[in-house]
Amino acid sequence: MIDEPSEQGGANAVRVVAAAIDCIAAQGLRRTTVEDIAAASGVSRATLYRSFPGGRETILAAVVDAEIARLLASLEAVVAGTSDLRDTLIGGIGEAARFVATDPVIEQLLFEDPAVVLTHLEFEGMDRTLATASLLLQPYLARHMDGEAALRAGEWATRVVLSFLLVPDDDQDLLDRAAVERLVDDHVLPGIVALVADPVRH
């Protein structure tokens, strides 16, 4: 196989990540090798390693990035059609739960090696995820509060949702709308009300 020119490195990276997603969805994380990903993407191992010098681990990190981006796009599509704050939160949380429960790559990652996702969502990774989610949700939450409060509210809602999605509670099935409504009423909305009422302390 002839390597593509170096200026196509960005395109190659996209192809590699897409191929990795397909491989993981089809055969699981543990059985997916760098050779599988290279073959599925149509690039050589040398080209793959130029785009991802760290090999398999950096590809997996890029896969998690891609999945989070897909989740955020899915959330945006849902919350764009909501009319009030409570409905926005319920719709967004319900969609996040549906995405995690039905996306084959997230399912494989959480089942076979949850550390891949958890590590990615800790420290700097968590900060980046929270910042991205907050910016995405801000225009929808800003319909109901000022811009700075909307950023804080988006971060709070994201933290609550991640805590339930990453450490599921058998008594809190977020695929059930009634359960989502209870979560919003009992945990998410009170936190947002506190943030808006006393922004300095938060």
N, C-alpha and C positions, 0 to 999 in steps of 0.2 A: 504494500500500500504506500502511495506517495503522500507525504505530509503536505498539508495545505500551507500556503504562505503565512508568514508570521502575522501579517496585518489582519488575518482572519481569526486571530486568537480569541476574540470575543465571541464570534459566531461558534467557534469550536467549543468554547466553554458552555454555551447554551445547549449545544447538541449533546455534550457529555452529561450535563445535568438531566436533560430530558431522557436520555438513555438510561441513566441510573434510576430515575423514577420508574420507568417501565420495567426494568429488571427487578427492582425491589418489590414492586406490586405483583409481578408474575411469580417470582421464586423465593421471595423473602430476603431479609437483610443478610443473614449468615451465609447463604449460598451465593450471594452476588459478589463476584470478584472484579478486580480492575480489568482483567481480560474480558470478562462478560460485557462490562460497560464500554470498553474500547470497541469491541466488535459490534455492539448494538448501535453505537454512535457513528460508526464508519470512519473513525480516526485511528491512527496508530498509537501504541503505548507511548512513544516518544512525544507525540503531539499532545496526548492526554496529560502527560507529566509536565509539559511546558505550561499548560493552562492551570494545572493543579499540582504544584511541586510537592505537596505533602501527600499525594496519592489518595488512597481510599478515604482517609479521615477528612481531608479537605473537601473531597467530593460530597461526602455525607453532610458536612456542614452546609455546603451550597444547596444540597437537596432540602435540608430543613429550612433554609432561607426561602427557597422557592415555594415550599409548602405553606409557610407563614404568609408569604405574599399572596398566594391563592386564597388563603383563609380570609385575609383582610379585604381582598377584592369581593369575596362572597358576602362578607359582612356589610360592605358598603352598598351592595346591590339591595340588600334587605332593608337596612336602616334608612335608605334614601326615600322609601315609600311610607315611612311612619309619620304620625301627625303630632304625638305628644311625647314627653320625656319617658313616661312609663312604658309606652308602646315601643319606643325606640330601644330601650334597654331589654325588654322582653324579646323583641324580634332579634336583636343582635346576639343575645346570649343563647337563644334557641338555635340560631343558625350556627354559632360556634360549636355547640354540642353536636348538632347534626353533622357538621363537616368532620369533626374529629372521629365520630362514630362510624362514618361511612367512607372516609378517604382511605384507600388501601395502603398507601405509603405510611401515613401517620399510624395506622393500625399495626403495620409490621414493625415500625420503629418502636412504638410503645410496648408491643408484646415481646419482641426479641431483644431489644437493647434500649430500654427507656433512658439510660444514661446519655445516649446520643442527644435526645431531645432535652432532657433536664439540664445537662451541661450547657447546651446552647442557650437555655433560658435563664441561666444564672449570671450574676455579676454584670459584665459589660453587655453580654447577650440579652439579658433581661432588660437592662436599661434601654437598649436599642429597640427591642420589641415594644416596650411600654411607650417609648417616644413615638414610634411609628403608629401604633394603635391610637394614641391620644390625638395625633395630628389628623388621622383619618376620621375619627369620630367627632372632632371639634366642631365642624360646621353643622352637624346634625344636633349635637347637644347645645350649641350656641343659639339655637332657636328658642331655648328655654332659660338661658343664663348668659352672662357676659363671657367674652372669649377666654380670659384667663381661667375662670371657673370651669369652663367647658373642658379645657385641657386637663385640669386636675380631676374632674369628674370622669373623663375618659380613662385616665390612668387608674383611678380607683376601681372602676368597673372591670377593667382588664385584669387587674390583680385578683379580684374576687373570682372572676371566671376561670383564670388559669389555675387558681388553687383548687377549684372543684374539678376541672378537667384533668389535671395532672395527678390529683389524689382523689379519685372518685369516692363518693359517699353512697352507700347502698340505699340510704333513705332519701337521697336527693337525685332523682333521675332527671337529668336536664333535657332528655328527649321528650319529657312530658310537660306540656305547656303549663299545667297547674303547678308543677314543681318549680318551673322557671318563675312563674308569677310570685310564688312564696319567697323564692330567693331574692327577687328584686324588691319585694315589699319589706322583707325582714332584714336584709343585709345591704343591698346595693343602694337603694334610694335613701335610707337613713344616713349612710356615709356621705352621699352626695349633698344632702341637705346640710350636714355638719360642715362640709368643705365650703359650701357657698356662704353659710352663715358666719363662719369664723376662718377665713382664708389664712390668716397669719399663723395660726397654730398648726396648719397642715402644710 
